[in-house]
Amino acid sequence: MTKSFKCADVGKDCSWSVKSDNIDDLMKQISEHASHEHNIQEIPEDLKTKVIASIKDE
Ligand SMILES: [Zn+2]
């Protein structure tokens, strides 16, 4: 099953989104995006919880 995430779903003013079949790959891409675009070097636990809650199955 494909999983998808939109950055806007965690309250960022950002149009970036990502899809992956693999949750680990998805989280890796989200981490890289957060680092490059939002200057978040390490996603804090509360944000990670929000991110995981926002991931949708397609
Ligand atoms: Zn973003």
N, CA, C, O and the ligand as a Tripos MOL2 file, in Angstrom:
@<TRIPOS>MOLECULE
protein
  233   231    59     0     0
PROTEIN
NO_CHARGES

@<TRIPOS>ATOM
      1 N           0.8450   -1.1950    0.0000 N.3       1 MET1
      2 CA          0.0000    0.0000    0.0000 C.3       1 MET1
      3 C           0.8830    1.2490    0.0000 C.2       1 MET1
      4 O           1.8820    1.3330    0.7140 O.2       1 MET1
      5 N           0.4820    2.2070   -0.8200 N.am      2 THR2
      6 CA          1.2670    3.4450   -0.8960 C.3       2 THR2
      7 C           0.8840    4.3670    0.2500 C.2       2 THR2
      8 O          -0.2950    4.5610    0.5450 O.2       2 THR2
      9 N           1.8950    4.9260    0.8830 N.am      3 LYS3
     10 CA          1.6700    5.8800    1.9600 C.3       3 LYS3
     11 C           2.0440    7.2770    1.4580 C.2       3 LYS3
     12 O           3.0040    7.4510    0.7080 O.2       3 LYS3
     13 N           1.2660    8.2540    1.8900 N.am      4 SER4
     14 CA          1.5540    9.6090    1.4360 C.3       4 SER4
     15 C           1.5240   10.5880    2.6050 C.2       4 SER4
     16 O           0.8450   10.3790    3.6100 O.2       4 SER4
     17 N           2.2790   11.6530    2.4340 N.am      5 PHE5
     18 CA          2.3610   12.6870    3.4570 C.3       5 PHE5
     19 C           2.4650   14.0450    2.7770 C.2       5 PHE5
     20 O           3.1940   14.2180    1.8000 O.2       5 PHE5
     21 N           1.7170   15.0030    3.3180 N.am      6 LYS6
     22 CA          1.8130   16.3840    2.8440 C.3       6 LYS6
     23 C           2.3320   17.2450    3.9830 C.2       6 LYS6
     24 O           1.8390   17.1940    5.1100 O.2       6 LYS6
     25 N           3.3330   18.0310    3.6550 N.am      7 CYS7
     26 CA          3.9350   18.9000    4.6610 C.3       7 CYS7
     27 C           2.8890   19.8620    5.2640 C.2       7 CYS7
     28 O           2.9370   20.1650    6.4560 O.2       7 CYS7
     29 N           1.9660   20.3290    4.4470 N.am      8 ALA8
     30 CA          0.9390   21.2670    4.9200 C.3       8 ALA8
     31 C           0.0800   20.6620    6.0320 C.2       8 ALA8
     32 O          -0.4920   21.3920    6.8410 O.2       8 ALA8
     33 N          -0.0120   19.3190    6.0730 N.am      9 ASP9
     34 CA         -0.8420   18.6630    7.0850 C.3       9 ASP9
     35 C          -0.2970   18.8020    8.5000 C.2       9 ASP9
     36 O          -1.0230   18.5700    9.4660 O.2       9 ASP9
     37 N           0.9590   19.1750    8.6320 N.am     10 VAL10
     38 CA          1.4970   19.4250    9.9730 C.3      10 VAL10
     39 C           1.6430   20.9270   10.2210 C.2      10 VAL10
     40 O           2.3750   21.3520   11.1140 O.2      10 VAL10
     41 N           0.9350   21.7210    9.4170 N.am     11 GLY11
     42 CA          0.8410   23.1490    9.6900 C.3      11 GLY11
     43 C           1.9130   24.0100    9.0460 C.2      11 GLY11
     44 O           2.0210   25.1990    9.3450 O.2      11 GLY11
     45 N           2.7150   23.4100    8.1520 N.am     12 LYS12
     46 CA          3.7250   24.1970    7.4510 C.3      12 LYS12
     47 C           3.1150   24.8610    6.2180 C.2      12 LYS12
     48 O           2.2560   24.2870    5.5490 O.2      12 LYS12
     49 N           3.5690   26.0680    5.9320 N.am     13 ASP13
     50 CA          3.1560   26.7480    4.7140 C.3      13 ASP13
     51 C           4.0520   26.2450    3.5960 C.2      13 ASP13
     52 O           5.0280   26.8920    3.2170 O.2      13 ASP13
     53 N           3.7010   25.0790    3.0760 N.am     14 CYS14
     54 CA          4.6080   24.3380    2.2110 C.3      14 CYS14
     55 C           3.7810   23.4100    1.3400 C.2      14 CYS14
     56 O           2.8480   22.7730    1.8290 O.2      14 CYS14
     57 N           4.1080   23.3220    0.0610 N.am     15 SER15
     58 CA          3.3210   22.4950   -0.8570 C.3      15 SER15
     59 C           3.9620   21.1340   -1.1050 C.2      15 SER15
     60 O           3.4920   20.3640   -1.9430 O.2      15 SER15
     61 N           5.0300   20.8430   -0.3780 N.am     16 TRP16
     62 CA          5.7540   19.5880   -0.6060 C.3      16 TRP16
     63 C           4.9250   18.3860   -0.1430 C.2      16 TRP16
     64 O           4.2480   18.4320    0.8840 O.2      16 TRP16
     65 N           4.9970   17.3290   -0.9190 N.am     17 SER17
     66 CA          4.3740   16.0790   -0.4980 C.3      17 SER17
     67 C           5.2460   14.9220   -0.9680 C.2      17 SER17
     68 O           6.0950   15.0770   -1.8460 O.2      17 SER17
     69 N           5.0190   13.7660   -0.3690 N.am     18 VAL18
     70 CA          5.8450   12.6040   -0.6940 C.3      18 VAL18
     71 C           4.9830   11.3490   -0.6400 C.2      18 VAL18
     72 O           4.0270   11.2610    0.1310 O.2      18 VAL18
     73 N           5.3470   10.3800   -1.4790 N.am     19 LYS19
     74 CA          4.6780    9.0740   -1.4600 C.3      19 LYS19
     75 C           5.7320    7.9930   -1.4490 C.2      19 LYS19
     76 O           6.7940    8.1260   -2.0580 O.2      19 LYS19
     77 N           5.4220    6.9220   -0.7490 N.am     20 SER20
     78 CA          6.3190    5.7730   -0.7710 C.3      20 SER20
     79 C           5.5680    4.5210   -0.3450 C.2      20 SER20
     80 O           4.5830    4.5960    0.3890 O.2      20 SER20
     81 N           6.0360    3.3800   -0.8080 N.am     21 ASP21
     82 CA          5.4620    2.1080   -0.3650 C.3      21 ASP21
     83 C           6.0380    1.6790    0.9730 C.2      21 ASP21
     84 O           5.5360    0.7530    1.6110 O.2      21 ASP21
     85 N           7.0870    2.3530    1.3870 N.am     22 ASN22
     86 CA          7.8650    1.8980    2.5400 C.3      22 ASN22
     87 C           7.9080    3.0090    3.6000 C.2      22 ASN22
     88 O           8.3680    4.1180    3.3260 O.2      22 ASN22
     89 N           7.4310    2.7030    4.7960 N.am     23 ILE23
     90 CA          7.3260    3.7190    5.8410 C.3      23 ILE23
     91 C           8.7040    4.2600    6.2460 C.2      23 ILE23
     92 O           8.8390    5.4470    6.5410 O.2      23 ILE23
     93 N           9.7170    3.4010    6.2600 N.am     24 ASP24
     94 CA         11.0620    3.8610    6.6250 C.3      24 ASP24
     95 C          11.6120    4.8360    5.5850 C.2      24 ASP24
     96 O          12.2420    5.8390    5.9200 O.2      24 ASP24
     97 N          11.3570    4.5150    4.3110 N.am     25 ASP25
     98 CA         11.7800    5.3940    3.2290 C.3      25 ASP25
     99 C          11.0230    6.7220    3.3040 C.2      25 ASP25
    100 O          11.5990    7.7890    3.0910 O.2      25 ASP25
    101 N           9.7400    6.6410    3.6050 N.am     26 LEU26
    102 CA          8.9160    7.8490    3.7270 C.3      26 LEU26
    103 C           9.4680    8.7560    4.8350 C.2      26 LEU26
    104 O           9.6460    9.9560    4.6300 O.2      26 LEU26
    105 N           9.7330    8.1780    6.0000 N.am     27 MET27
    106 CA         10.2470    8.9670    7.1240 C.3      27 MET27
    107 C          11.6170    9.5650    6.7900 C.2      27 MET27
    108 O          11.9270   10.6840    7.1990 O.2      27 MET27
    109 N          12.4300    8.8150    6.0480 N.am     28 LYS28
    110 CA         13.7440    9.3040    5.6530 C.3      28 LYS28
    111 C          13.5930   10.5280    4.7500 C.2      28 LYS28
    112 O          14.2870   11.5300    4.9270 O.2      28 LYS28
    113 N          12.6860   10.4370    3.7870 N.am     29 GLN29
    114 CA         12.4720   11.5660    2.8830 C.3      29 GLN29
    115 C          11.8970   12.7740    3.6210 C.2      29 GLN29
    116 O          12.2450   13.9160    3.3200 O.2      29 GLN29
    117 N          11.0150   12.5160    4.5880 N.am     30 ILE30
    118 CA         10.4430   13.6090    5.3900 C.3      30 ILE30
    119 C          11.5500   14.2740    6.2120 C.2      30 ILE30
    120 O          11.6060   15.5000    6.3060 O.2      30 ILE30
    121 N          12.4240   13.4650    6.8010 N.am     31 SER31
    122 CA         13.5420   14.0080    7.5880 C.3      31 SER31
    123 C          14.4440   14.8840    6.7340 C.2      31 SER31
    124 O          14.8580   15.9660    7.1500 O.2      31 SER31
    125 N          14.7440   14.3970    5.5240 N.am     32 GLU32
    126 CA         15.6080   15.1710    4.6260 C.3      32 GLU32
    127 C          14.9460   16.4820    4.2150 C.2      32 GLU32
    128 O          15.5960   17.5260    4.1580 O.2      32 GLU32
    129 N          13.6530   16.4170    3.9310 N.am     33 HIS33
    130 CA         12.9180   17.6280    3.5590 C.3      33 HIS33
    131 C          12.8950   18.6200    4.7230 C.2      33 HIS33
    132 O          13.1290   19.8130    4.5300 O.2      33 HIS33
    133 N          12.6150   18.1270    5.9200 N.am     34 ALA34
    134 CA         12.5540   18.9980    7.1060 C.3      34 ALA34
    135 C          13.8930   19.6980    7.3250 C.2      34 ALA34
    136 O          13.9500   20.8760    7.6750 O.2      34 ALA34
    137 N          14.9630   18.9410    7.1090 N.am     35 SER35
    138 CA         16.3080   19.4810    7.2770 C.3      35 SER35
    139 C          16.6220   20.5420    6.2260 C.2      35 SER35
    140 O          17.1060   21.6260    6.5520 O.2      35 SER35
    141 N          16.3440   20.2200    4.9670 N.am     36 HIS36
    142 CA         16.7230   21.1240    3.8750 C.3      36 HIS36
    143 C          15.8220   22.3420    3.7690 C.2      36 HIS36
    144 O          16.3010   23.4500    3.5300 O.2      36 HIS36
    145 N          14.5180   22.1470    3.9440 N.am     37 GLU37
    146 CA         13.5690   23.2270    3.6740 C.3      37 GLU37
    147 C          13.1330   23.9760    4.9270 C.2      37 GLU37
    148 O          12.7790   25.1530    4.8580 O.2      37 GLU37
    149 N          13.1590   23.2980    6.0710 N.am     38 HIS38
    150 CA         12.6090   23.9130    7.2830 C.3      38 HIS38
    151 C          13.6500   24.0680    8.3880 C.2      38 HIS38
    152 O          13.3440   24.5000    9.4990 O.2      38 HIS38
    153 N          14.8740   23.7070    8.0590 N.am     39 ASN39
    154 CA         15.9670   23.8730    9.0120 C.3      39 ASN39
    155 C          15.7330   23.1050   10.3140 C.2      39 ASN39
    156 O          16.1810   23.5200   11.3830 O.2      39 ASN39
    157 N          15.0250   21.9800   10.2050 N.am     40 ILE40
    158 CA         14.8060   21.1020   11.3590 C.3      40 ILE40
    159 C          15.7780   19.9350   11.2010 C.2      40 ILE40
    160 O          15.5420   19.0230   10.4090 O.2      40 ILE40
    161 N          16.8660   19.9720   11.9570 N.am     41 GLN41
    162 CA         17.9010   18.9530   11.7520 C.3      41 GLN41
    163 C          17.4610   17.6060   12.2940 C.2      41 GLN41
    164 O          17.7940   16.5570   11.7420 O.2      41 GLN41
    165 N          16.7040   17.6500   13.3850 N.am     42 GLU42
    166 CA         16.1900   16.4030   13.9440 C.3      42 GLU42
    167 C          14.7400   16.6350   14.3430 C.2      42 GLU42
    168 O          14.4420   17.5450   15.1160 O.2      42 GLU42
    169 N          13.8480   15.8220   13.8240 N.am     43 ILE43
    170 CA         12.4210   16.0220   14.0780 C.3      43 ILE43
    171 C          12.1180   15.7030   15.5480 C.2      43 ILE43
    172 O          12.3590   14.5830   16.0000 O.2      43 ILE43
    173 N          11.5870   16.6890   16.3010 N.am     44 PRO44
    174 CA         11.2520   16.4340   17.7110 C.3      44 PRO44
    175 C          10.0820   15.4530   17.8350 C.2      44 PRO44
    176 O           9.2940   15.2950   16.9030 O.2      44 PRO44
    177 N           9.9790   14.8000   18.9900 N.am     45 GLU45
    178 CA          8.9770   13.7490   19.1790 C.3      45 GLU45
    179 C           7.5550   14.2250   18.9010 C.2      45 GLU45
    180 O           6.7640   13.5020   18.2950 O.2      45 GLU45
    181 N           7.2250   15.4510   19.3470 N.am     46 ASP46
    182 CA          5.8430   15.9090   19.1640 C.3      46 ASP46
    183 C           5.5270   16.1100   17.6870 C.2      46 ASP46
    184 O           4.4150   15.8320   17.2380 O.2      46 ASP46
    185 N           6.5200   16.6000   16.9310 N.am     47 LEU47
    186 CA          6.3130   16.7700   15.4910 C.3      47 LEU47
    187 C           6.2560   15.4180   14.7900 C.2      47 LEU47
    188 O           5.4710   15.2130   13.8640 O.2      47 LEU47
    189 N           7.0980   14.5070   15.2470 N.am     48 LYS48
    190 CA          7.0990   13.1630   14.6620 C.3      48 LYS48
    191 C           5.7300   12.4860   14.8560 C.2      48 LYS48
    192 O           5.2250   11.8100   13.9590 O.2      48 LYS48
    193 N           5.1510   12.6820   16.0320 N.am     49 THR49
    194 CA          3.8140   12.1350   16.3070 C.3      49 THR49
    195 C           2.7920   12.7100   15.3290 C.2      49 THR49
    196 O           1.9480   11.9840   14.8030 O.2      49 THR49
    197 N           2.8760   14.0300   15.0900 N.am     50 LYS50
    198 CA          1.9740   14.6930   14.1450 C.3      50 LYS50
    199 C           2.1860   14.1600   12.7360 C.2      50 LYS50
    200 O           1.2300   13.8970   12.0060 O.2      50 LYS50
    201 N           3.4570   14.0040   12.3640 N.am     51 VAL51
    202 CA          3.7940   13.4980   11.0260 C.3      51 VAL51
    203 C           3.1820   12.1070   10.8300 C.2      51 VAL51
    204 O           2.5330   11.8350    9.8200 O.2      51 VAL51
    205 N           3.4020   11.2400   11.8120 N.am     52 ILE52
    206 CA          2.9090    9.8620   11.6920 C.3      52 ILE52
    207 C           1.3820    9.8530   11.6090 C.2      52 ILE52
    208 O           0.8020    9.0770   10.8500 O.2      52 ILE52
    209 N           0.7320   10.7250   12.3980 N.am     53 ALA53
    210 CA         -0.7270   10.8130   12.3690 C.3      53 ALA53
    211 C          -1.2340   11.3230   11.0220 C.2      53 ALA53
    212 O          -2.3660   11.0360   10.6330 O.2      53 ALA53
    213 N          -0.3960   12.0790   10.3120 N.am     54 SER54
    214 CA         -0.8100   12.6870    9.0500 C.3      54 SER54
    215 C          -0.5470   11.8120    7.8320 C.2      54 SER54
    216 O          -1.0120   12.1120    6.7320 O.2      54 SER54
    217 N           0.2000   10.7330    8.0300 N.am     55 ILE55
    218 CA          0.4950    9.8310    6.9120 C.3      55 ILE55
    219 C          -0.7720    9.0700    6.5340 C.2      55 ILE55
    220 O          -1.4500    8.4890    7.3820 O.2      55 ILE55
    221 N          -1.0670    9.0930    5.2390 N.am     56 LYS56
    222 CA         -2.2890    8.4430    4.7510 C.3      56 LYS56
    223 C          -1.9420    7.2580    3.8580 C.2      56 LYS56
    224 O          -0.9440    7.2600    3.1380 O.2      56 LYS56
    225 N          -2.8090    6.2410    3.9320 N.am     57 ASP57
    226 CA         -2.7080    5.1150    3.0010 C.3      57 ASP57
    227 C          -3.5050    5.4320    1.7530 C.2      57 ASP57
    228 O          -4.6010    5.9890    1.8200 O.2      57 ASP57
    229 N          -2.9390    5.0680    0.6150 N.am     58 GLU58
    230 CA         -3.6590    5.3160   -0.6370 C.3      58 GLU58
    231 C          -4.0450    4.0070   -1.3000 C.2      58 GLU58
    232 O          -4.6590    4.0130   -2.3670 O.2      58 GLU58
    233 ZN          7.8050   21.3570    3.8740 Zn       59 ZN59
@<TRIPOS>BOND
     1     1     2 1
     2     2     3 1
     3     3     4 2
     4     3     5 am
     5     5     6 1
     6     6     7 1
     7     7     8 2
     8     7     9 am
     9     9    10 1
    10    10    11 1
    11    11    12 2
    12    11    13 am
    13    13    14 1
    14    14    15 1
    15    15    16 2
    16    15    17 am
    17    17    18 1
    18    18    19 1
    19    19    20 2
    20    19    21 am
    21    21    22 1
    22    22    23 1
    23    23    24 2
    24    23    25 am
    25    25    26 1
    26    26    27 1
    27    27    28 2
    28    27    29 am
    29    29    30 1
    30    30    31 1
    31    31    32 2
    32    31    33 am
    33    33    34 1
    34    34    35 1
    35    35    36 2
    36    35    37 am
    37    37    38 1
    38    38    39 1
    39    39    40 2
    40    39    41 am
    41    41    42 1
    42    42    43 1
    43    43    44 2
    44    43    45 am
    45    45    46 1
    46    46    47 1
    47    47    48 2
    48    47    49 am
    49    49    50 1
    50    50    51 1
    51    51    52 2
    52    51    53 am
    53    53    54 1
    54    54    55 1
    55    55    56 2
    56    55    57 am
    57    57    58 1
    58    58    59 1
    59    59    60 2
    60    59    61 am
    61    61    62 1
    62    62    63 1
    63    63    64 2
    64    63    65 am
    65    65    66 1
    66    66    67 1
    67    67    68 2
    68    67    69 am
    69    69    70 1
    70    70    71 1
    71    71    72 2
    72    71    73 am
    73    73    74 1
    74    74    75 1
    75    75    76 2
    76    75    77 am
    77    77    78 1
    78    78    79 1
    79    79    80 2
    80    79    81 am
    81    81    82 1
    82    82    83 1
    83    83    84 2
    84    83    85 am
    85    85    86 1
    86    86    87 1
    87    87    88 2
    88    87    89 am
    89    89    90 1
    90    90    91 1
    91    91    92 2
    92    91    93 am
    93    93    94 1
    94    94    95 1
    95    95    96 2
    96    95    97 am
    97    97    98 1
    98    98    99 1
    99    99   100 2
   100    99   101 am
   101   101   102 1
   102   102   103 1
   103   103   104 2
   104   103   105 am
   105   105   106 1
   106   106   107 1
   107   107   108 2
   108   107   109 am
   109   109   110 1
   110   110   111 1
   111   111   112 2
   112   111   113 am
   113   113   114 1
   114   114   115 1
   115   115   116 2
   116   115   117 am
   117   117   118 1
   118   118   119 1
   119   119   120 2
   120   119   121 am
   121   121   122 1
   122   122   123 1
   123   123   124 2
   124   123   125 am
   125   125   126 1
   126   126   127 1
   127   127   128 2
   128   127   129 am
   129   129   130 1
   130   130   131 1
   131   131   132 2
   132   131   133 am
   133   133   134 1
   134   134   135 1
   135   135   136 2
   136   135   137 am
   137   137   138 1
   138   138   139 1
   139   139   140 2
   140   139   141 am
   141   141   142 1
   142   142   143 1
   143   143   144 2
   144   143   145 am
   145   145   146 1
   146   146   147 1
   147   147   148 2
   148   147   149 am
   149   149   150 1
   150   150   151 1
   151   151   152 2
   152   151   153 am
   153   153   154 1
   154   154   155 1
   155   155   156 2
   156   155   157 am
   157   157   158 1
   158   158   159 1
   159   159   160 2
   160   159   161 am
   161   161   162 1
   162   162   163 1
   163   163   164 2
   164   163   165 am
   165   165   166 1
   166   166   167 1
   167   167   168 2
   168   167   169 am
   169   169   170 1
   170   170   171 1
   171   171   172 2
   172   171   173 am
   173   173   174 1
   174   174   175 1
   175   175   176 2
   176   175   177 am
   177   177   178 1
   178   178   179 1
   179   179   180 2
   180   179   181 am
   181   181   182 1
   182   182   183 1
   183   183   184 2
   184   183   185 am
   185   185   186 1
   186   186   187 1
   187   187   188 2
   188   187   189 am
   189   189   190 1
   190   190   191 1
   191   191   192 2
   192   191   193 am
   193   193   194 1
   194   194   195 1
   195   195   196 2
   196   195   197 am
   197   197   198 1
   198   198   199 1
   199   199   200 2
   200   199   201 am
   201   201   202 1
   202   202   203 1
   203   203   204 2
   204   203   205 am
   205   205   206 1
   206   206   207 1
   207   207   208 2
   208   207   209 am
   209   209   210 1
   210   210   211 1
   211   211   212 2
   212   211   213 am
   213   213   214 1
   214   214   215 1
   215   215   216 2
   216   215   217 am
   217   217   218 1
   218   218   219 1
   219   219   220 2
   220   219   221 am
   221   221   222 1
   222   222   223 1
   223   223   224 2
   224   223   225 am
   225   225   226 1
   226   226   227 1
   227   227   228 2
   228   227   229 am
   229   229   230 1
   230   230   231 1
   231   231   232 2
@<TRIPOS>SUBSTRUCTURE
     1 MET1         2 RESIDUE 1 A MET
     2 THR2         6 RESIDUE 1 A THR
     3 LYS3        10 RESIDUE 1 A LYS
     4 SER4        14 RESIDUE 1 A SER
     5 PHE5        18 RESIDUE 1 A PHE
     6 LYS6        22 RESIDUE 1 A LYS
     7 CYS7        26 RESIDUE 1 A CYS
     8 ALA8        30 RESIDUE 1 A ALA
     9 ASP9        34 RESIDUE 1 A ASP
    10 VAL10       38 RESIDUE 1 A VAL
    11 GLY11       42 RESIDUE 1 A GLY
    12 LYS12       46 RESIDUE 1 A LYS
    13 ASP13       50 RESIDUE 1 A ASP
    14 CYS14       54 RESIDUE 1 A CYS
    15 SER15       58 RESIDUE 1 A SER
    16 TRP16       62 RESIDUE 1 A TRP
    17 SER17       66 RESIDUE 1 A SER
    18 VAL18       70 RESIDUE 1 A VAL
    19 LYS19       74 RESIDUE 1 A LYS
    20 SER20       78 RESIDUE 1 A SER
    21 ASP21       82 RESIDUE 1 A ASP
    22 ASN22       86 RESIDUE 1 A ASN
    23 ILE23       90 RESIDUE 1 A ILE
    24 ASP24       94 RESIDUE 1 A ASP
    25 ASP25       98 RESIDUE 1 A ASP
    26 LEU26      102 RESIDUE 1 A LEU
    27 MET27      106 RESIDUE 1 A MET
    28 LYS28      110 RESIDUE 1 A LYS
    29 GLN29      114 RESIDUE 1 A GLN
    30 ILE30      118 RESIDUE 1 A ILE
    31 SER31      122 RESIDUE 1 A SER
    32 GLU32      126 RESIDUE 1 A GLU
    33 HIS33      130 RESIDUE 1 A HIS
    34 ALA34      134 RESIDUE 1 A ALA
    35 SER35      138 RESIDUE 1 A SER
    36 HIS36      142 RESIDUE 1 A HIS
    37 GLU37      146 RESIDUE 1 A GLU
    38 HIS38      150 RESIDUE 1 A HIS
    39 ASN39      154 RESIDUE 1 A ASN
    40 ILE40      158 RESIDUE 1 A ILE
    41 GLN41      162 RESIDUE 1 A GLN
    42 GLU42      166 RESIDUE 1 A GLU
    43 ILE43      170 RESIDUE 1 A ILE
    44 PRO44      174 RESIDUE 1 A PRO
    45 GLU45      178 RESIDUE 1 A GLU
    46 ASP46      182 RESIDUE 1 A ASP
    47 LEU47      186 RESIDUE 1 A LEU
    48 LYS48      190 RESIDUE 1 A LYS
    49 THR49      194 RESIDUE 1 A THR
    50 LYS50      198 RESIDUE 1 A LYS
    51 VAL51      202 RESIDUE 1 A VAL
    52 ILE52      206 RESIDUE 1 A ILE
    53 ALA53      210 RESIDUE 1 A ALA
    54 SER54      214 RESIDUE 1 A SER
    55 ILE55      218 RESIDUE 1 A ILE
    56 LYS56      222 RESIDUE 1 A LYS
    57 ASP57      226 RESIDUE 1 A ASP
    58 GLU58      230 RESIDUE 1 A GLU
    59 ZN59       233 GROUP 0 **** ****
